Amino acid sequence: MSDPVNLNKFRKAKDKADKDQRAQENRAKFGRTKAAKKLDQARADKLKKLTDAHRVQDPGKDG
């Protein structure tokens, strides 16, 4: 006689494998390197400083 098979374990293992596969695809599709993130942050900071330096009046005053 063969041993009984626990179908829940099989289903969970299959779901985990599918989830890992999706995660790997998403890392390749959406992942960015640390250098790319740092570059984007530096560009955003530079743009913010530039726009703040060219304000005509304070944002809190109705003027």
Helices and strands as residue ranges (DSSP letters): H 7-30, H 34-53
